[in-house]
Amino acid sequence: MLSAVKYIHEVQIAHRDIKPSNWLIGAKSFFPVLKLSDFGLALKFLPGEPMTQTCGSFVYMAPEVFERSYSELCDVWSLGLTIHEIVCGTPYFSDVVESKVEHLVCSFAIKLDQMEWQRHKPWLQLWVQEMLCREKDGRPTAASSLEHPEVKRALGQSLSCEKNILFHLGRGPGPGCEVEVLQSILFKAILSDY
């Protein structure tokens, strides 16, 4: 997922409507291929020149989008909320009336304190929390998010487990991977471009 966002930002395209329903599984296999879709609101941007059109899906929009002065980093915010939904099973603002979302997004910091986060390593919660900070407070780029040391380590473990799984097909996963198989596949799908 992050690799797709990194790529479109490298070619100066802001998607502006990243949400779970805009990710498609491109191939049915043990290791899914995720593809970003629905570029109807995408825009070619000029670095350093703010975009001003309010657009996107309310519950995934960054505060700067509501304020009509934002960069491609609005996609990183939306991806953070998408990952939150994958982890927790519901959108961050699932219990909020749409008319109140803008006020909450613009007035309060997002806090990832739902119980579901306790099932994951603490760095994952902190990493997503970084994606959900305001641009002026240092929201990371998609490229720098991929360079996070724990992300790089998780990707390495994921690739190692996948090779082990493929080698041991029919005999079950190799030693040390039993518990981490699904997590490694999830990490790979979130972080890479299968």
N, C-alpha and C positions, 0 to 999 in steps of 0.2 A: 504494500500500500504506500509506504513512504517512498519507495523507489519511483513509483508512478508520479507522485506529487513532485519529487525532486526533478524528475525528467521534464514535466510540463513547465516547471518554474525555470529550468535551465534554458528552455526555448521561449521564455517570456510569455507564458500563458498562465493566467489565473483561472481556475475552474469555477470558483465562487458558489458551488452548490454541492460540496462533498458531504455525503451522508451515507448510511449503510445501504439504502436501496439503490445507490448509484455505483455499487460494486457488484460485478457479475463474476460468476465462476465460469472461466473460459474453457475448461476441460474437466471432464469427469475422470479423476484419477485419485490415487492415494495421496498425492501431493497436489492440491488444487492450484489452478492458475487464476489469479484475481485480476480483473480488468476494470479500470475506471470508465464509467459511461456517462452519458447525458451531458454533453458539452454545450447545451443550449444557452447557458448564461456565461460561458467562458469568454475571456477577453484577452487580447494581446495587450500586455502592459509595457510601459517604459519604466525601467528602474529609476526610483527616486521621484516619480510622478504619481501622486495618489489617485486612486480610483474613487469615484464619488457616487456611483449609482447604488442605491440600496436594493439588494437582490439576494436571493437564496432562500433556504428554508429556515424559518424563524428560529427553531430550536437548535440549529447548528451554526447560526450566524455569529461572527465575532463582534465585540462591542464597537470596533472601529467602522464596521459596515453600517451599523445603525447610526453612527455619527457622521457617515458619508465622507470619510477620509481614511483610506486603508491601502494596504499593499497586498502582494500575493500571500503574505503571511496569514491572511484570513483563512486560507486553505489549511494551514497547520492547526489553527484553532478548531476548525470543523473536523479535521482528522482526529484530534484529541478527544472530541465529544463522540466520534464514531467508535474509537477504541474503548472509551468508557462504556458505551452501549454494548459492545462485544463482551467486555468483562462483567458488567452488571446485569445484562439482559433487558434493560429498559433505558430509554433516553434519559439524559440528566434532568430535563424539564418535563418529564412525563406527567407530573401531577399539577402542572402550571397551565393556567388559561393563556392562550396565545397572546392576548392583549397585554399580559403582565410580563412576558418573556423579555421584551426590550428593556424594561425598567430593571429587572433582575440582572441581566447580562451587563448593562452599562453601570450599574450602581454597586454591585457586590462582586467580590472575588469568588471564583468557582472553588468549591472545596470537595475533594474526593474523599469523603469519609464514610461512604457506604460500606456495609459489612462485607460485600463481595470482594472488596480490595484486599481483605485480610487473607484470602486464599492465594494471593500472588506475592511474589518477592517485593519487598518495600521499594526497590529502585524503580519498578514499573510504575507504581503510583506516582512517585516523584517525577519521573520522566514525562508522564502524561500531564501532570500538574504544570510542568514547564511549558508545555504546548498551550496551556489554557491561561497563561498570563497575558497581560495587555502588551501590545507591540512596544510601547514606550518603556515597558519594564523588562524588555529583553526576550520576547518570544523567539525561540530558535527557528532557524530555517529547516526545511525538510532535510537538506544535506547535512547540516550540523547535528540534527537529531539522529541520523544514521551513524554518526561518528561517536556517539555516546559510548564510553567504554563498556558498560553493561550490555548495551544493544549489540555491540560487536562480539562480545563474549557469547551472548545468547544465539546469535546467528551462527557462530562457530560450533556451538553445541548442537544446534539444530541440524546443521549439515552432517555432523558426525553421527548423530542418531539416525538420520535418514539413510546414510550409507550402511549403517549397521542393520537397519530394518530391511533394506533391500537385499542385503547379503543373506540374512536369515529368514527370508520369506518362506513360509511353510513350516518353520520351526519356531516361530515366535521371535520377538525382538531380542537383541543381544543383551548381555549383562549390563546393568546400570541404566537401561533406557526404559524399562517397563513403565515407570510412573511418569516419565517425562515425554513420552511419545506424542500425546495430544498437545501438550504445551509447546513442544518444539515445532509442531506443524503450525499451530496458531502463531507463534512468534515469526516463523518463516513467512507466513501469509501476510502478517501485519508489516513486517520490516523489509521484505524483499520483493523481487519481481520474478516469481517463479516462471 
